[in-house]
Amino acid sequence: MRTMSNQDEKPENGRSADIRDEQPERQPLRRELPEEVPPPAAAAGADAASGAEDTARAEGAAGAEDTAADGRSAEEGSEAALTGRQRLVKGLWPPRFTRAQLVVALLLFGLGFGLAVQVASNSDNDSALRGARQEDLVRILDELDDRTQRLEDEKQGLEKQRQELENSSDQAEEARRQTAEKEKQLGILAGTVGAQGPGITMTIEDTKGTVQADMLLDAIQELRAAGAEAIQINGVRVVASTYLTDAGKSVAVDGNKIEAPYRFQVIGKPQDLEPALNIPGGVVQTLEKEQATVTVERSDKIVVDALRAAKRPDYARSSSQ
């Protein structure tokens, strides 16, 4: 019985051995894995390093946010502690200007300063008229109207001369006649010929010796603006080149010393000359403030006989052919 069992077991063991021999030989597991897959230890190290970087980055960002939040909180706390005036001062000082803003500011300052000076000067000029009486204002308006009318008359006279030249049959003779007439007029203005006509006589008494050359010059300018055609002061003819200087307690006209009383003989329209001297703040009031006595008299005939020698110009020549 035992022999039978052993024989029976042999074929089974032999078959099992054959089966094992027929199975292919297994390769190691590492050879079947792809080469790209890192070893488990390396992968674990990379994951750990990546996690550490993410953690550090997150912690750094959180710290920065906390620091910024702390800074904002401190800044808000300091601003809350400031008053409204302190916040305004802090916003305005120190000033922050660009070069363009500085240039614009300087230009605006200059413009404002110029406007202020102009307004102040206009106020000074208008102050005398603002306090003037009604009759004085009417007289000033009449004087302006007279000046306008005088200019209009002069314009019409020049147009008449032009028409006469154009319509005259003998234009050469008419031109000579007008030239001679013009020469007489220019001689009166230049002081080379005598003149007579209606006008005024102004006498200035200066017992205190306070009248100066600039006051007499203002009187001459005012008379010229009112239409004076010929002026003579104490025997000295006044022309375009006349100058006045102080000479002690007296005045010199073109180098000729004259003494008070100063006597002006003026040819022109009396209705224009006298009001021009008596306007508020004008010549008469200025001289009276200096304790001088001024009298103005109208006349139908004023003689201006002081002459100036005709001086030949050194360089100027006539441009007419």
Summary of the structure (lengths in Angstrom):
residues: 321
radius of gyration: 57.4
end to end distance: 176.4
largest distance: 193.5
contacts: 737
relative contact order: 0.09
helix: 59%
strand: 15%
